[in-house]
Amino acid sequence: MNGATFFSDMLQAITDRGRRVLSLSPRDGAARTGMGAVEAACETLLSSRGEASGMALAKDILDRWEHFDQAQRRDFMMMLLLRFGPDAERLEGAIDAYRADPTPRALLGLHTAAEPRRQELIRRLNLAPKGISILVRMRETLLNLKAEEPELAAVDADFAHLFTSWFNRGFLMLLPISWSTPADILEKVIRYEAVHHIDGWDELRRRLKPEDRRCFAFFHPQLVDEPLIFVEVALTREVPANIADVLQEDRAPLPAQDATTAVFYSISNCQAGLRGVSFGNFLIKQVVEDLRRELPKLNTFVTLSPVPGFADWLSRERRAEASGILNAEERERLEALDDPEWADKQDVAAHLRPVMTALAARYFLRARTAKGKVVDPVARFHLGNGARLEKINFLADRSPRAMRQAHGLMVNYLYKLEDIEANHEAFAARGEVVAAQPIRRLAPAGRTLRSSVPVTGVPEGEGPVGEPIRTKDSKELS
């Protein structure tokens, strides 16, 4: 029996004892679904002092949540918002005390009084067996509800605050995923792959079994069978310019010891409930360190990345009456994009190539959202991590999603280890996109080009080292 299983079984035993003390049967929680009873149970949990009874109450509340329909789940979240915020009377007293005597002790009292009671409630719910797994799914529901109920942002802020601590890098385990990894985890890799669809077990074998392929994932000790995020790596002798070369079925595997380049070609977040909790930057850096130890000849670390915001951005600029980005000649050339078969016509594609590549350079280097951020979410992630925009690859991915999102464009971001800190500082402090000279020549220095219309549908990152938020069509980071 491994340590995680032993700990889980121990928690379940303590919970069962607590149920006996409280006279709760496993089915009681599912039967009593009135929100008044749930609120009472939450209040009791907050005032509970016994470990066994607290775990049993937490399990009871989470059992009820699991059986709620969508309307009841909304009511539960509204209850957390309205009934489990800060104690208003205590907070007012702490504010008055600080104003009268602004000492560190008074400030601590104010800080404590300002914490919403639901934060402690969530902490105590986490005591239940498999509590953290249910809470992650609970936040996934909350994120969906927040779109319709913006005031629930306050509740989400408390979940995000706690998850940032609970999923701290210090608690995460980086593990390799190979063809010998247990099947239940491999099945989840197929399901969670968000960049380049895995069409069944044969394709998964091609991505994991050859000696020039690697896959790594972060796991949490309380979610041992659930990857949080994983990266797929191709070991090559050169930087690839299209995804077909990486994923082709009949390629000859390269002996790993002969590889000089590690290509991060897919990074997928697995848990929607952990949106905004940063894993990817740690993941890439740790994988680079592990690969360098295993294969000392590796000297180039690069991505082959999608550009999920490009097509929407270009479409908006084409529709704008007075675009500050497109000139008349470019508008005329881009009319060819209206033909769904344009990419299959060599002469049309050749005619579009220079203008599309130049516009992509402008998109990365000069286009900004209304808030002054780089438009592309994947670019924000890699540039914030200290990568350099190395190359723009025309028609590098002919899959339907890539054609829809980016007209087939992909880019390489180069992680040059000695430059990472300087690149990160340039991006974080000055908003500067560090790019290779050929790309910079395509978009000469000039004024920042604000989008002519509001940017919608392109998710905002969580800051310079945050991860792009997943959308219906764009769940990838890499």
N, C-alpha and C positions, 0 to 999 in steps of 0.2 A: 504494500500500500504506500503510495507516495504521500509527501507531507501535506499537499493541498487537499487530498481526499480525506486524510486523517483529521485535518482541521475542520473541514466541512462536516464530517460525521460528528465531531465533538460539538460543534455549534448546534446541529440538529438535535443531539441528545439533550443539551441544555434547554433548547426551545421546547422540546417535548415535556420536560419537567415543569417548565414555566406554564405550559398549557394546562397541566394537571392542577397547578396551584390556582390558576385563574378559571378553571373549569371550562376551558375552551376546547372544542373538538376541531379537527382540521376542517370540517365542513361548515362550522359556525360562521367563519369569516365570509364564506361565499354566500351564505344565506342572508346575512344582515347587511343590506346594501344601502339603507337609508343614510343620507348625508349627515343627519343629526347624530346617528350612532357612530359614524366614522369620525366626526369631529370630537365626540366624547372620547373615543378611543385614542385619538391623537393627543388630547389634553391629558389623559391618563398616562400615556407614554412619556410626555414631557415631565410629569411629576413623579414618575416611577423611579425608585431607588434600587430595586432588586435586579440583578443581572438576568436571572432566568425569566422573571416575569416581564422584564423589558424586551427581551428577545422574542418572547411569545407574543406580546402585544404588537411588536413590529411585524412579525410574520403574519399575524391576523390582519393588520391593516393592508399589507402588501397582497395578501390573498384576496381581499375585497377588491383592491385595485385591479388585479388580474381579471376579475369577473365583471368589471364595469363595462358598460357600453360607452360609445363616444360621448353622449350627452352627460353621463355620470362622470366621465373623466374630466370634462370641461368644468362641471360643478366642483369637483375635487380641487382643481387648480385655482378656481375662483375662491374657494374656501381658504386655500393657502394664502392667497393674496389678501383677502379681507379680514380673516380671523387670526392669522399667524404672522402678522407684521410686528414691528417693534411695539412694546408696551408704551402707549402714548403718555400716560401719566408719569411713568418712570423716566422716559426720555425728556420730558419737559423739566422734571426735577434735576436731571443731570445737566441740561443746558443752563439752567439757572445757577447751579453750583459752579459750573465752569466760568460763567460770566462773572460771578462774584469772586472767584479765586482760581485763576487759570493756571493751576499747578499740574505737573505730570500726573499726579494721582487723580485730579478732577478730570483730566483728559482721558485717562483710562476708564473712569466711570462713564464718561460720555460715549466712548467707543463701545463699551459693553452694552449700554442701554440702547444704542442705535442699531445693534444687530437684530435683524428680524427673528422672531421666535421660530420661524419655519426652518432656519438654518440648523438649529439644534434638533428640530424634529427630523430633518433629513439625515443628520448624523446618526440619530437613534434608529431610524428605519434601516440604515446600513448595517446595523447589528444582526439583522435577521439572516438566516442561511440563504445564500444566493441573493442577498439584499442588493448588492452593488449592480448585479446584472439587471434586476428589475428596475432599479433607479435609472440606469442608462436607457432602458426602453421607455421609462416614464418621461425622461427628458425629450426623447424623440417625439413622443406625443405632444409634449409641451411646445416644442418648436413648431409643429404643425398648427397648434391652436393659436400660437402667438401671431400668426399671419392674420387671423380673424379678430383676435383680441389683443391689441397692442399693449394694453396695460399689464398683461402677463409678463412683459419684459422684466419687471421687478422680480418675479418668481424665477425666471430663467437666469437672471444675474446671480441669484443665490446658488442654483444648481451649478452654474459655470464656475463660481468661486470655489465651491467644495471640490468639484471634479478636477480643477487645476491642481489642487493639493493631493488628492487621492491618486491621480494619474501622473504624478511627478516623475521625471525621468529616473530618479533614484529608485523607484519602485518597479520599473519596467524591466522585462527580460528580453534581450535580443536573441532570437533563436533562428537557426537556419531551417528552411523548409525544403525537403528533398523528396524524391520519389518514395523513400522509405518512411516518411512522416505518416502518422495514423490517418486512416482514410477519412475520418470525420473532419479533420482539419483541412485535408486536401479538397474535400467537397466544398468547404467554405471558401477556399481560394478561388475555385471556379465561380462560385456564386458572387463573391465580393469584387472580383476583377472589374474595375471600372473604366479602364482606358482601352484595352484591346481584348475584346470578348474571347473567352476560352470556350471553344466548341467541343466540350466533352473531355473524357479521360485521355484519349489518344493525344489530343493537343496539349493537355496538361503535362503528359509524359515528355513531350518534345521540349517543353519549357523548363522542366526540372531535372530530367535524367542525364542529358549529355554533360560531359565534363566541363564544357565551356559555358554552362548556365548555372546561375545561382539565384536563390530567393531567400530573403530574410524578413522576419516579422517581429514586431513588438507584441509581447503578451504581458498581462497583469496577473499577479499571483492569485487573485480571486476570480479570474476569468481564464483559466488555464487552457480551455479548448476554444477560445474565441480570439483570433488575431485582432489587434486594434488597427494596425496599418502594416502593409507589406510592400516590399520593393522587389521587382524582377530585374536581374542583371544579366547582360550578355558580355562575355569575354571575347574580345576581338583584337585584330592587329591595326585597325583603323577606325576612324569616327564614321559611323553610318549616316547616310543622307536620306534614307527612306526606311520605313518600318518593314516593308516586304523582305528586304535583305536580312533583317533580324529574325523574322518569323517563318521564313520559307521552310517548307516541309523536307525537301530533299537536299538540304545543305550538308556539307561534310563537317562534323564537329572539329573544332580546333583543340589540340592538346592544351590544357589550361596553363601549363608552364611556358607556353610560347606566346601567350597573350600579353599585349602591352597596354591595352585599353579596356576599361570597364565602363559599360554603357548602361545607365539607369534608364530603362525604356518604359517602365510602368510603375507608378506608385498609387496605391489604392487605399483610401480610408475605408474601414470596415463597419464602424459603429456610428450610425447617424446621430445617436444621442450624445456623442462626444464631439460634435461639431464645434470648432473654435478652440479645442484643446490641442496645443501644438505638439505634434509627434515627428513630423516629417524632417525638420531640420536636424533633430537628434539622430534620427534614423540614418540619414545619408552620411553624416559625419562618422557615426559608429561603424557603418558598413565599410566606408573607405578605410578606416583603421584596420578592421578585420581582414579585408582583402589584401592590404599591403603586407600584413604579417604573413598571410598564407602564400602570396605570390609576389615576391619582391620585384619582379620585372615590370609590374604594372606601373606606368608613369603618367597615364592620362585617365582622368575621371570626368565623364561627360554624360549628359542626358540626351535622349531623343524625345522631345516633348511636344505635346499638342498645343494649339493656340486657340482655346475655346471661345475667346471673345472676338476674334478677328472678323468673322463674317457678319455678325450683328453690327459691329462698329462700322464696317464698310457700308453695309446696307443703310444705316442711318445717315451716313454722310452723303450717300448717293441720293437719298430722298430729300435732304435739306436743300432749300432754295439757294442759300448762300453759304456753302461749305467753305471753311477756311483751310481745308485739307486737300480738296480735289480741284484741279484746274479743268478747263474745258476739254483738252485733249484726253486727259485721263478718264473723264466722264464718258466720252465717246468710246474709248477702248473697252471700258468696263461693261458696256452694253452686251458684250459677248457672254457675260456671266448669266444672262437671262435664258440662255439656251441650256437646258438640263444636260445635254450631251457635249458641252464644250470641251471637257477634259479628254474626251476620246478623239478629238479632232486635232491632229498634230499641228497644223498650221495656226489654228485658233489658239491653242495652248502656247505655242511659241510666241505669238503676238502678245499674249497676256503676260507672259513670264516677267519681262523687265518691269512693267508697271506694277504688277502684284508684289514683286520683291521690294521695289522701292517704297510702295505704300506700307508694306509690313515693317520696314525699317522706320518709317515715320510713325507708325502705330506704337512701336516700342519706345522710340527715343524721344518723341515730341508730343504725342497725343496724351491727354490727361483727362480724368474725370472732372466733374464739377468741384470735387473736393481736392483736386490737385494730385491724385494718385495715378500711377501707371494703370492703364485700362485693363490689361490682361491679368487675371487672378493667378495663373500659373507663373507668369513673369514676376509678379510681386513676391511669390514664394521663393523662387530660385535666386532672384537678384537680392532679396533680403537675406538669404543665406550666404551671400558672398560669391555667387557664381558670376561668370561673364557671359553675356550674350555673344555666342561664337559664330553661328551660321544660320541663315534662313534657307530652308529647303522647300523648293516649289514642288507641288504635287507629290509629297512624300508619304501621304496616307490617302489611299483611294477608297477607304471604307465609307459607307453612307454617312455615318455620324461625323467623320472628319471633313467630308465634303460640305456637309451642312454647317458645321461650326467654323471652319477655317478655310474653305475652298481647297482643302488638301494640304495646306501649309503645315510644316513642323519646323522646330528649331532645335539647335544644340546649345545647351548651356554648359560651359566649361568650368569645372571646379579645379582651379589651379591653387594648390594648397598654400603656397607662399603668398598668394594675393587675396585670399579669402577675407581676411580681416579688413584690409584696405578697401576692398570692393563693398563689403557690408557697410562700412562707415560712410562711404560715398553715397550709397543708396539711402541709408537710414537718416543721415544728418542733412544731406543736401538734395536728396531726390534724384541723384545722378545715376543714369543707367550706364554701367560699364559695358562696353561693346567692342568687338574686334574692329579693326580699322576698315575693312571692306564694308561692313554694315554702316559705320559712321559716314563713309563717303556717300552712301545712298540717301542719307538724311542730313544734309549740311546743317550746322548750328544755326539756330534761328529762334524766333519766339515760340513759347509753348503753345501748342494747338489744343485749346479746350474744345470738347465735343460741341458741335453746333446744336445738338439736342440733348436732353437728359439721357444719361446712360442707364438703361434698364435691362434687366436680364443678365447682366454681368455681375457676379457676386463680389462683394467687397471682401478683402482679406482682413485678417485680424491684427493688422499692424505689419511692420517691416519683416518680422520673422514669423508671422502667422500663416495659417494654411487656408487656401481657398475654400469657401463654403461649397458644399455639394449642391448641385441643382439637379433637376430631373434628367437633363441630358449631359451634365458635366460634373462628374463626381471625382475627377482625377486631380492629383497634385502635380504629377510629373509631366 
